[in-house]
């Protein structure tokens, strides 16, 4: 203890169950501060997964379907799980295939961002549910595909799909044979070829 006082530090027991107990000379105030700082950092880095919910109807219109599905895509890209619920009303509950069709359509539309974690088991009460989870592999693949597509559209050679034009070989030259008919003879551009019958 006197050694710790000489250095104006604290004597802290770090392993009380050891035989003999292990102590350490340190600045205990600074130790507590650093430990709290590390705990704050770890809490900040750990991502909390929230279960979001999006509700659809079996007879949903195209516009509403697109709007809701875009929200589902945003939730998945932010790292949240999404519970997709189909709400049946009245006699709609007797046609679960309509709800299943909507759920399959949603799963297909967001397949580049997430995967189905819990498949719908059927109608429970008046609802049918499915849970989507973010798929990091699919998201990475989608980002890579997007990047390559933008690179192709930026005007790199061969990206527009047009076939390259044939090289210009210059004017076509002709020569006459013994019968007086003209035959085309390719030659280098800008040069005149002599006819074999010319004297």
C-alpha atoms as a printed R data frame, in Angstrom:
    type eleno elety resid chain resno       x       y        z
1   ATOM     1    CA   UNK     A     1   0.000   0.000    0.000
2   ATOM     2    CA   UNK     A     2   2.854   2.373    0.816
3   ATOM     3    CA   UNK     A     3   4.289   1.774   -2.697
4   ATOM     4    CA   UNK     A     4   0.970   2.860   -4.280
5   ATOM     5    CA   UNK     A     5   0.817   5.954   -2.056
6   ATOM     6    CA   UNK     A     6   4.352   6.944   -3.041
7   ATOM     7    CA   UNK     A     7   3.296   6.930   -6.724
8   ATOM     8    CA   UNK     A     8  -0.053   8.635   -5.906
9   ATOM     9    CA   UNK     A     9  -1.937   5.621   -7.334
10  ATOM    10    CA   UNK     A    10  -4.434   3.063   -6.035
11  ATOM    11    CA   UNK     A    11  -3.898  -0.568   -5.010
12  ATOM    12    CA   UNK     A    12  -6.687  -2.537   -6.716
13  ATOM    13    CA   UNK     A    13  -7.475  -6.209   -6.167
14  ATOM    14    CA   UNK     A    14  -7.966  -7.759   -9.641
15  ATOM    15    CA   UNK     A    15  -8.160 -11.476   -8.789
16  ATOM    16    CA   UNK     A    16  -9.665 -12.027   -5.363
17  ATOM    17    CA   UNK     A    17 -10.079 -15.809   -5.794
18  ATOM    18    CA   UNK     A    18  -6.417 -16.438   -6.562
19  ATOM    19    CA   UNK     A    19  -4.163 -17.757   -3.831
20  ATOM    20    CA   UNK     A    20  -2.640 -15.387   -2.871
21  ATOM    21    CA   UNK     A    21  -5.004 -12.632   -4.196
22  ATOM    22    CA   UNK     A    22  -3.584 -10.575   -7.070
23  ATOM    23    CA   UNK     A    23  -3.435  -6.795   -6.732
24  ATOM    24    CA   UNK     A    24  -2.450  -4.099   -9.184
25  ATOM    25    CA   UNK     A    25  -1.216  -0.554   -8.735
26  ATOM    26    CA   UNK     A    26  -3.198   1.769  -11.018
27  ATOM    27    CA   UNK     A    27  -5.148   4.997  -11.285
28  ATOM    28    CA   UNK     A    28  -8.580   3.595  -10.441
29  ATOM    29    CA   UNK     A    29 -10.480   6.693  -11.595
30  ATOM    30    CA   UNK     A    30  -8.896   6.486  -15.036
31  ATOM    31    CA   UNK     A    31  -9.545   2.712  -15.138
32  ATOM    32    CA   UNK     A    32 -13.272   3.244  -14.468
33  ATOM    33    CA   UNK     A    33 -13.430   5.976  -17.128
34  ATOM    34    CA   UNK     A    34 -11.788   3.758  -19.781
35  ATOM    35    CA   UNK     A    35 -14.081   0.826  -18.920
36  ATOM    36    CA   UNK     A    36 -17.183   3.021  -19.294
37  ATOM    37    CA   UNK     A    37 -15.843   4.374  -22.588
38  ATOM    38    CA   UNK     A    38 -15.312   0.848  -23.954
39  ATOM    39    CA   UNK     A    39 -18.852  -0.136  -22.907
40  ATOM    40    CA   UNK     A    40 -20.295   2.895  -24.700
41  ATOM    41    CA   UNK     A    41 -18.344   2.049  -27.865
42  ATOM    42    CA   UNK     A    42 -19.524  -1.566  -27.870
43  ATOM    43    CA   UNK     A    43 -23.151  -0.474  -27.387
44  ATOM    44    CA   UNK     A    44 -22.831   1.997  -30.251
45  ATOM    45    CA   UNK     A    45 -21.338  -0.585  -32.625
46  ATOM    46    CA   UNK     A    46 -23.856  -3.322  -31.836
47  ATOM    47    CA   UNK     A    47 -26.798  -3.042  -34.217
48  ATOM    48    CA   UNK     A    48 -30.224  -3.642  -32.759
49  ATOM    49    CA   UNK     A    49 -32.585  -5.599  -34.993
50  ATOM    50    CA   UNK     A    50 -36.146  -4.333  -34.900
51  ATOM    51    CA   UNK     A    51 -39.128  -6.294  -36.205
52  ATOM    52    CA   UNK     A    52 -41.114  -4.001  -38.484
53  ATOM    53    CA   UNK     A    53 -44.560  -4.883  -39.812
54  ATOM    54    CA   UNK     A    54 -46.227  -4.169  -43.156
55  ATOM    55    CA   UNK     A    55 -49.884  -5.013  -43.742
56  ATOM    56    CA   UNK     A    56 -51.382  -5.959  -47.109
57  ATOM    57    CA   UNK     A    57 -54.890  -6.858  -48.271
58  ATOM    58    CA   UNK     A    58 -55.636  -9.773  -50.650
59  ATOM    59    CA   UNK     A    59 -57.213  -7.367  -53.183
60  ATOM    60    CA   UNK     A    60 -54.548  -4.652  -52.916
61  ATOM    61    CA   UNK     A    61 -54.054  -2.355  -55.911
62  ATOM    62    CA   UNK     A    62 -50.806  -2.151  -57.890
63  ATOM    63    CA   UNK     A    63 -49.957   1.352  -56.634
64  ATOM    64    CA   UNK     A    64 -50.471   0.465  -52.961
65  ATOM    65    CA   UNK     A    65 -48.543  -2.779  -53.422
66  ATOM    66    CA   UNK     A    66 -45.550  -0.923  -54.913
67  ATOM    67    CA   UNK     A    67 -45.593   1.741  -52.161
68  ATOM    68    CA   UNK     A    68 -45.717  -0.813  -49.340
69  ATOM    69    CA   UNK     A    69 -43.097  -3.043  -50.964
70  ATOM    70    CA   UNK     A    70 -40.692  -0.091  -51.289
71  ATOM    71    CA   UNK     A    71 -41.052   0.461  -47.538
72  ATOM    72    CA   UNK     A    72 -40.298  -3.229  -46.946
73  ATOM    73    CA   UNK     A    73 -37.162  -2.843  -49.103
74  ATOM    74    CA   UNK     A    74 -36.095   0.192  -47.050
75  ATOM    75    CA   UNK     A    75 -36.579  -1.687  -43.755
76  ATOM    76    CA   UNK     A    76 -34.505  -4.637  -45.025
77  ATOM    77    CA   UNK     A    77 -31.728  -2.363  -46.326
78  ATOM    78    CA   UNK     A    78 -31.576  -0.742  -42.849
79  ATOM    79    CA   UNK     A    79 -31.028  -4.201  -41.321
80  ATOM    80    CA   UNK     A    80 -34.498  -4.749  -39.819
81  ATOM    81    CA   UNK     A    81 -36.639  -7.854  -40.015
82  ATOM    82    CA   UNK     A    82 -40.079  -7.357  -41.554
83  ATOM    83    CA   UNK     A    83 -43.295  -9.141  -40.649
84  ATOM    84    CA   UNK     A    84 -45.578  -9.109  -43.694
85  ATOM    85    CA   UNK     A    85 -49.234  -9.585  -42.743
86  ATOM    86    CA   UNK     A    86 -52.148 -10.294  -45.064
87  ATOM    87    CA   UNK     A    87 -55.420  -9.135  -43.476
88  ATOM    88    CA   UNK     A    88 -58.545 -10.990  -44.590
89  ATOM    89    CA   UNK     A    89 -62.026  -9.516  -44.256
90  ATOM    90    CA   UNK     A    90 -65.385 -11.242  -44.514
91  ATOM    91    CA   UNK     A    91 -65.453 -14.079  -47.025
92  ATOM    92    CA   UNK     A    92 -61.848 -13.395  -48.114
93  ATOM    93    CA   UNK     A    93 -60.747 -15.774  -45.350
94  ATOM    94    CA   UNK     A    94 -62.061 -18.670  -47.454
95  ATOM    95    CA   UNK     A    95 -59.513 -17.839  -50.192
96  ATOM    96    CA   UNK     A    96 -56.084 -18.133  -48.506
97  ATOM    97    CA   UNK     A    97 -54.466 -18.706  -51.932
98  ATOM    98    CA   UNK     A    98 -54.992 -14.992  -52.681
99  ATOM    99    CA   UNK     A    99 -52.984 -14.040  -49.597
100 ATOM   100    CA   UNK     A   100 -50.293 -16.594  -50.385
101 ATOM   101    CA   UNK     A   101 -49.971 -15.134  -53.887
102 ATOM   102    CA   UNK     A   102 -49.383 -11.636  -52.427
103 ATOM   103    CA   UNK     A   103 -46.757 -12.966  -49.991
104 ATOM   104    CA   UNK     A   104 -44.925 -14.797  -52.783
105 ATOM   105    CA   UNK     A   105 -44.983 -11.620  -54.864
106 ATOM   106    CA   UNK     A   106 -43.508  -9.583  -51.982
107 ATOM   107    CA   UNK     A   107 -40.779 -12.185  -51.334
108 ATOM   108    CA   UNK     A   108 -39.837 -12.172  -55.025
109 ATOM   109    CA   UNK     A   109 -39.792  -8.351  -55.209
110 ATOM   110    CA   UNK     A   110 -37.367  -8.031  -52.264
111 ATOM   111    CA   UNK     A   111 -35.235 -11.130  -52.969
112 ATOM   112    CA   UNK     A   112 -32.232  -8.863  -53.729
113 ATOM   113    CA   UNK     A   113 -32.332  -7.543  -50.138
114 ATOM   114    CA   UNK     A   114 -33.847 -10.247  -47.944
115 ATOM   115    CA   UNK     A   115 -34.921 -13.851  -47.589
116 ATOM   116    CA   UNK     A   116 -37.963 -15.543  -46.101
117 ATOM   117    CA   UNK     A   117 -37.160 -16.519  -42.526
118 ATOM   118    CA   UNK     A   118 -40.609 -17.730  -41.418
119 ATOM   119    CA   UNK     A   119 -42.900 -19.129  -44.110
120 ATOM   120    CA   UNK     A   120 -46.662 -18.612  -43.837
121 ATOM   121    CA   UNK     A   121 -48.353 -21.611  -42.236
122 ATOM   122    CA   UNK     A   122 -51.869 -20.672  -43.306
123 ATOM   123    CA   UNK     A   123 -54.569 -18.362  -42.031
124 ATOM   124    CA   UNK     A   124 -54.311 -17.736  -38.285
125 ATOM   125    CA   UNK     A   125 -57.507 -16.057  -37.169
126 ATOM   126    CA   UNK     A   126 -58.001 -13.568  -40.002
127 ATOM   127    CA   UNK     A   127 -54.324 -13.009  -40.794
128 ATOM   128    CA   UNK     A   128 -51.583 -14.756  -42.724
129 ATOM   129    CA   UNK     A   129 -48.017 -13.784  -41.831
130 ATOM   130    CA   UNK     A   130 -44.505 -14.177  -43.207
131 ATOM   131    CA   UNK     A   131 -41.229 -12.901  -41.737
132 ATOM   132    CA   UNK     A   132 -38.449 -11.533  -43.956
133 ATOM   133    CA   UNK     A   133 -34.862 -11.134  -42.749
134 ATOM   134    CA   UNK     A   134 -32.028  -9.117  -44.334
135 ATOM   135    CA   UNK     A   135 -29.748 -11.202  -46.566
136 ATOM   136    CA   UNK     A   136 -26.249  -9.671  -46.624
137 ATOM   137    CA   UNK     A   137 -25.026 -11.957  -49.424
138 ATOM   138    CA   UNK     A   138 -27.940 -11.002  -51.673
139 ATOM   139    CA   UNK     A   139 -27.428  -7.316  -50.848
140 ATOM   140    CA   UNK     A   140 -23.715  -7.519  -51.700
141 ATOM   141    CA   UNK     A   141 -24.481  -9.307  -54.974
142 ATOM   142    CA   UNK     A   142 -27.140  -6.708  -55.846
143 ATOM   143    CA   UNK     A   143 -24.710  -3.864  -55.128
144 ATOM   144    CA   UNK     A   144 -22.059  -5.499  -57.327
145 ATOM   145    CA   UNK     A   145 -24.571  -5.993  -60.173
146 ATOM   146    CA   UNK     A   146 -25.686  -2.376  -59.857
147 ATOM   147    CA   UNK     A   147 -22.079  -1.182  -59.991
148 ATOM   148    CA   UNK     A   148 -21.257  -3.203  -63.101
149 ATOM   149    CA   UNK     A   149 -24.463  -2.007  -64.815
150 ATOM   150    CA   UNK     A   150 -23.617   1.635  -64.126
151 ATOM   151    CA   UNK     A   151 -20.097   1.045  -65.429
152 ATOM   152    CA   UNK     A   152 -21.505  -0.382  -68.668
153 ATOM   153    CA   UNK     A   153 -23.851   2.558  -69.117
154 ATOM   154    CA   UNK     A   154 -21.066   5.119  -68.629
155 ATOM   155    CA   UNK     A   155 -19.785   4.750  -72.202
156 ATOM   156    CA   UNK     A   156 -17.023   2.201  -71.879
157 ATOM   157    CA   UNK     A   157 -15.999   0.480  -75.127
158 ATOM   158    CA   UNK     A   158 -18.426  -2.219  -76.153
159 ATOM   159    CA   UNK     A   159 -20.960  -1.226  -73.511
160 ATOM   160    CA   UNK     A   160 -23.650   0.092  -75.884
161 ATOM   161    CA   UNK     A   161 -23.955  -3.236  -77.682
162 ATOM   162    CA   UNK     A   162 -23.478  -1.667  -81.144
163 ATOM   163    CA   UNK     A   163 -21.356  -3.594  -83.571
164 ATOM   164    CA   UNK     A   164 -18.201  -1.884  -84.692
165 ATOM   165    CA   UNK     A   165 -18.192  -0.568  -88.277
166 ATOM   166    CA   UNK     A   166 -16.011  -2.234  -90.877
167 ATOM   167    CA   UNK     A   167 -12.694  -0.459  -91.437
168 ATOM   168    CA   UNK     A   168 -12.519   1.894  -94.404
169 ATOM   169    CA   UNK     A   169 -10.318   0.312  -97.042
170 ATOM   170    CA   UNK     A   170 -10.444   3.305  -99.366
171 ATOM   171    CA   UNK     A   171 -11.892   3.533 -102.850
172 ATOM   172    CA   UNK     A   172 -12.480   0.327 -104.768
173 ATOM   173    CA   UNK     A   173 -10.250   0.138 -107.821
174 ATOM   174    CA   UNK     A   174 -11.093  -1.690 -110.997
175 ATOM   175    CA   UNK     A   175  -9.056  -3.475 -113.602
176 ATOM   176    CA   UNK     A   176 -10.144  -4.618 -117.002
177 ATOM   177    CA   UNK     A   177  -9.563  -8.128 -118.196
178 ATOM   178    CA   UNK     A   178  -9.026  -9.212 -121.780
179 ATOM   179    CA   UNK     A   179 -12.758  -9.177 -122.536
180 ATOM   180    CA   UNK     A   180 -13.075  -5.536 -121.595
181 ATOM   181    CA   UNK     A   181 -15.202  -6.153 -118.456
182 ATOM   182    CA   UNK     A   182 -14.268  -4.313 -115.299
183 ATOM   183    CA   UNK     A   183 -13.340  -6.329 -112.159
184 ATOM   184    CA   UNK     A   184 -13.141  -4.679 -108.732
185 ATOM   185    CA   UNK     A   185  -9.665  -4.860 -107.212
186 ATOM   186    CA   UNK     A   186  -9.218  -3.773 -103.591
187 ATOM   187    CA   UNK     A   187  -6.137  -1.732 -103.005
188 ATOM   188    CA   UNK     A   188  -4.688   0.520 -100.348
189 ATOM   189    CA   UNK     A   189  -6.452   3.824  -99.903
190 ATOM   190    CA   UNK     A   190  -5.170   6.699 -101.970
191 ATOM   191    CA   UNK     A   191  -3.164   4.529 -104.419
192 ATOM   192    CA   UNK     A   192  -3.914   3.946 -108.046
193 ATOM   193    CA   UNK     A   193  -3.457   0.462 -109.427
194 ATOM   194    CA   UNK     A   194  -2.459   0.017 -113.004
195 ATOM   195    CA   UNK     A   195  -4.472  -2.027 -115.405
196 ATOM   196    CA   UNK     A   196  -2.595  -5.040 -116.740
197 ATOM   197    CA   UNK     A   197  -3.650  -4.179 -120.340
198 ATOM   198    CA   UNK     A   198  -2.380  -0.628 -120.223
199 ATOM   199    CA   UNK     A   199   0.716  -0.032 -122.219
